[in-house]
Amino acid sequence: MPDAHKDQPRRCKDKDELALDALAVYSIRLLCGDMVERASSGHLGTPFGCAPLANALWGSIMKFSPNKRWLNRDRFVLSVGHASALLYSMLHLVGTGAGGPYEVCMEQLKQFRQAGSSTPGHPEFRMTSGVEVTTGPLGQGFANAVGMAISEAHLAARFNREGFPLFDHYTYVLAGDGCLMEGVAQEASSLAGHLRLHKLIVFYDDNKVTIDGGTDLAFSEDVGGVFAAKGWNVLRLEDGNQVSS
């Protein structure tokens, strides 16, 4: 997140709320696991590891509406596109039922990664309700999100008036090790830091694992230090399971 934004005071959750969060996280992981198992194909590392983050983000932080074309909705970009099971699960859980903004039903989850389905292996814009941008090539979603944040800043500067914040939405990004190894993400992050896009928030899933083995085979830079040098406000969360609390 380039530059710091005003922290919103949040109360601590009580025991019942934490228990409900734990059940939600379990349900998200179960859905993701069933999708990959049924398809005999897919990726589970990020969906399992980031389920608590997704629950907190979609359940308590992001703003969205039954009107999918609402211009001031928060955007979520899954830069780590191969973790699409997580995105589809969240769109299903928050978007189905009366008045839900998305139409990702259970039958679509069952068709995960099947030819012609609306839940392909990598998210595709206009194919799946709720997908903001096509992702898959690592780092591309990150750069797209920077563009979205630039658009928000431009619209806010042009149209907002005192007492009438027509445009004040956030762009949230989930990126992995592979995303930040790509040049396109490095260039885009440099621009974001330069422009102080304080409504762009990137969650970096540093799980230290790639399909070839540990990230230390080819990647050892201090990512937090690099982003701080570019003007980003870097916050570290050592235990991803504690996000909701």
C-alpha positions as CSV (number, residue, x, y, z in Angstrom):
1,M,0.0,0.0,0.0
2,P,1.8,3.2,-1.1
3,D,1.8,5.7,1.7
4,A,-0.2,5.2,4.9
5,H,-4.0,5.6,5.0
6,K,-6.1,6.5,8.0
7,D,-6.5,3.4,10.2
8,Q,-10.1,2.6,11.0
9,P,-10.6,1.6,14.6
10,R,-11.8,-2.0,15.0
11,R,-13.1,-3.7,18.1
12,C,-11.8,-7.1,19.1
13,K,-14.1,-10.0,18.1
14,D,-15.8,-12.0,20.8
15,K,-15.6,-15.8,21.2
16,D,-18.7,-16.5,19.2
17,E,-17.6,-14.3,16.3
18,L,-14.2,-16.0,16.2
19,A,-15.9,-19.4,16.2
20,L,-18.0,-18.3,13.3
21,D,-14.9,-17.0,11.5
22,A,-13.2,-20.4,12.0
23,L,-16.3,-22.2,10.6
24,A,-16.2,-19.9,7.6
25,V,-12.5,-20.5,6.9
26,Y,-13.1,-24.2,7.2
27,S,-15.9,-24.0,4.7
28,I,-13.8,-22.0,2.2
29,R,-11.0,-24.6,2.4
30,L,-13.5,-27.4,2.1
31,L,-15.0,-25.9,-1.1
32,C,-11.6,-25.3,-2.6
33,G,-10.4,-28.8,-1.8
34,D,-13.5,-30.4,-3.3
35,M,-13.2,-28.4,-6.4
36,V,-9.6,-29.4,-7.0
37,E,-10.3,-33.0,-6.1
38,R,-13.3,-33.2,-8.4
39,A,-11.3,-31.7,-11.3
40,S,-8.2,-33.8,-10.6
41,S,-6.4,-30.6,-11.4
42,G,-5.6,-27.2,-9.8
43,H,-3.7,-25.5,-7.0
44,L,-4.5,-25.6,-3.3
45,G,-1.5,-23.9,-1.6
46,T,-2.7,-20.3,-1.8
47,P,-6.5,-21.1,-1.4
48,F,-5.8,-23.0,1.8
49,G,-3.2,-20.6,3.1
50,C,-5.2,-17.4,2.3
51,A,-8.7,-18.6,3.3
52,P,-8.6,-16.6,6.5
53,L,-7.6,-13.5,4.6
54,A,-10.4,-14.0,2.1
55,N,-12.9,-14.5,4.9
56,A,-11.8,-11.3,6.6
57,L,-11.7,-9.3,3.3
58,W,-15.0,-10.4,1.8
59,G,-16.8,-10.8,5.1
60,S,-15.9,-7.6,6.9
61,I,-13.9,-5.1,4.8
62,M,-14.8,-5.0,1.1
63,K,-17.9,-3.1,-0.1
64,F,-19.9,-4.5,-2.9
65,S,-23.5,-4.3,-4.1
66,P,-26.2,-6.4,-5.8
67,N,-25.7,-3.9,-8.6
68,K,-22.6,-5.4,-10.2
69,R,-22.0,-2.2,-12.3
70,W,-21.8,0.0,-9.2
71,L,-18.8,2.2,-10.0
72,N,-17.7,2.8,-6.4
73,R,-17.5,-0.9,-5.5
74,D,-14.2,-2.2,-4.1
75,R,-12.1,-4.2,-6.6
76,F,-10.5,-7.5,-5.8
77,V,-7.8,-8.7,-8.2
78,L,-6.4,-12.3,-7.9
79,S,-3.0,-11.7,-9.5
80,V,-2.0,-15.2,-8.5
81,G,-4.6,-16.5,-11.0
82,H,-3.9,-20.2,-10.6
83,A,-5.5,-19.9,-7.1
84,S,-8.8,-19.4,-8.8
85,A,-10.6,-21.9,-6.6
86,L,-10.4,-19.4,-3.8
87,L,-12.0,-16.6,-5.8
88,Y,-14.8,-18.8,-7.1
89,S,-15.5,-20.1,-3.6
90,M,-15.8,-16.5,-2.3
91,L,-18.0,-15.4,-5.1
92,H,-20.2,-18.4,-4.4
93,L,-20.4,-17.8,-0.7
94,V,-21.1,-14.0,-0.8
95,G,-23.0,-13.8,-4.0
96,T,-25.6,-16.5,-4.1
97,G,-29.1,-16.3,-2.5
98,A,-31.6,-13.5,-2.6
99,G,-30.1,-10.2,-3.6
100,G,-26.6,-11.6,-4.1
101,P,-24.4,-9.7,-6.5
102,Y,-22.8,-12.7,-8.2
103,E,-24.1,-15.8,-9.9
104,V,-21.6,-18.5,-9.1
105,C,-23.7,-21.4,-8.2
106,M,-22.7,-24.8,-6.8
107,E,-23.0,-26.4,-10.2
108,Q,-20.5,-24.0,-11.6
109,L,-18.1,-24.9,-8.8
110,K,-18.5,-28.6,-9.8
111,Q,-17.4,-27.6,-13.3
112,F,-14.2,-26.1,-12.1
113,R,-11.4,-26.3,-14.8
114,Q,-13.7,-28.1,-17.3
115,A,-13.8,-27.1,-21.0
116,G,-16.5,-24.5,-21.6
117,S,-17.3,-23.9,-18.0
118,S,-17.7,-20.5,-16.4
119,T,-15.1,-21.4,-13.7
120,P,-11.9,-21.9,-15.7
121,G,-8.5,-22.7,-14.3
122,H,-7.6,-19.0,-14.4
123,P,-10.1,-16.2,-13.9
124,E,-11.5,-14.6,-17.1
125,F,-13.2,-11.2,-17.2
126,R,-16.8,-11.4,-18.5
127,M,-16.8,-15.1,-18.3
128,T,-17.4,-15.4,-14.5
129,S,-19.6,-13.0,-12.6
130,G,-17.5,-11.0,-10.1
131,V,-14.1,-11.4,-11.9
132,E,-12.7,-7.9,-12.3
133,V,-9.9,-8.8,-14.7
134,T,-8.4,-11.8,-16.5
135,T,-5.3,-13.1,-14.6
136,G,-3.0,-16.0,-15.1
137,P,0.3,-14.7,-16.5
138,L,2.1,-14.0,-13.2
139,G,2.4,-10.3,-12.4
140,Q,-0.2,-9.2,-14.9
141,G,-3.0,-8.9,-12.4
142,F,-0.7,-6.7,-10.2
143,A,-0.1,-4.3,-13.0
144,N,-3.9,-4.3,-13.9
145,A,-4.7,-3.4,-10.3
146,V,-2.3,-0.5,-10.4
147,G,-4.2,0.8,-13.4
148,M,-7.5,0.4,-11.5
149,A,-6.1,2.4,-8.6
150,I,-4.9,5.1,-10.9
151,S,-8.4,5.3,-12.4
152,E,-9.9,5.7,-8.9
153,A,-7.5,8.5,-8.0
154,H,-8.2,10.3,-11.3
155,L,-12.0,10.0,-10.9
156,A,-11.8,11.1,-7.3
157,A,-9.7,14.1,-8.1
158,R,-12.1,15.1,-10.9
159,F,-15.5,14.5,-9.6
160,N,-15.4,14.3,-5.8
161,R,-16.6,17.3,-3.8
162,E,-16.6,18.1,-0.1
163,G,-19.2,15.9,1.5
164,F,-19.8,14.0,-1.8
165,P,-17.1,11.3,-2.2
166,L,-18.5,9.7,-5.3
167,F,-15.3,7.7,-5.8
168,D,-13.5,6.4,-2.8
169,H,-13.2,2.7,-3.4
170,Y,-10.2,0.5,-2.7
171,T,-8.4,-2.0,-5.0
172,Y,-7.2,-5.2,-3.2
173,V,-4.7,-7.5,-4.7
174,L,-3.6,-11.0,-3.8
175,A,-0.2,-11.7,-5.2
176,G,2.3,-14.6,-4.7
177,D,6.0,-15.2,-5.0
178,G,5.8,-15.8,-8.8
179,C,3.9,-12.5,-9.3
180,L,6.7,-10.4,-7.7
181,M,9.4,-12.2,-9.6
182,E,8.0,-10.7,-12.8
183,G,9.3,-7.5,-14.3
184,V,5.8,-6.2,-15.0
185,A,4.9,-6.2,-11.3
186,Q,8.2,-4.5,-10.4
187,E,7.6,-1.7,-12.9
188,A,4.0,-1.3,-11.8
189,S,4.8,-1.3,-8.1
190,S,7.4,1.4,-8.7
191,L,4.8,3.6,-10.4
192,A,2.3,3.0,-7.7
193,G,4.8,4.0,-5.0
194,H,5.7,7.1,-7.0
195,L,2.0,8.1,-7.4
196,R,1.2,7.3,-3.7
197,L,-1.8,5.3,-4.6
198,H,-3.0,4.9,-1.0
199,K,-6.2,3.0,-2.0
200,L,-4.2,0.2,-3.5
201,I,-3.6,-2.7,-1.0
202,V,-1.6,-5.7,-2.0
203,F,-1.5,-8.9,0.1
204,Y,1.7,-10.8,-0.7
205,D,1.4,-14.5,0.1
206,D,5.0,-15.3,0.8
207,N,4.6,-19.1,1.2
208,K,8.2,-19.8,-0.1
209,V,7.0,-22.6,-2.4
210,T,7.0,-22.9,-6.2
211,I,6.1,-25.7,-8.5
212,D,9.8,-26.5,-8.8
213,G,10.6,-26.4,-5.1
214,G,11.5,-23.7,-2.6
215,T,11.6,-20.0,-3.8
216,D,15.2,-19.9,-2.6
217,L,16.1,-21.8,-5.8
218,A,15.8,-18.5,-7.7
219,F,14.5,-15.8,-5.5
220,S,16.0,-14.3,-2.3
221,E,15.5,-10.6,-2.3
222,D,13.9,-8.7,0.7
223,V,10.5,-8.0,-0.9
224,G,9.4,-5.8,2.0
225,G,12.6,-3.8,1.8
226,V,12.2,-3.4,-2.0
227,F,8.7,-2.1,-1.7
228,A,9.5,0.2,1.2
229,A,12.3,1.7,-1.0
230,K,9.6,2.3,-3.7
231,G,7.5,4.3,-1.2
232,W,5.1,1.7,-0.1
233,N,3.8,1.3,3.5
234,V,4.8,-2.3,4.4
235,L,3.1,-4.2,7.1
236,R,4.1,-7.8,8.0
237,L,1.7,-10.5,9.3
238,E,3.6,-13.5,10.5
239,D,0.6,-15.8,11.0
240,G,-2.0,-15.7,8.3
241,N,-4.4,-17.7,10.4
242,Q,-4.8,-14.7,12.7
243,V,-6.2,-12.3,10.1
244,S,-9.8,-12.4,11.3
245,S,-9.0,-11.6,14.9
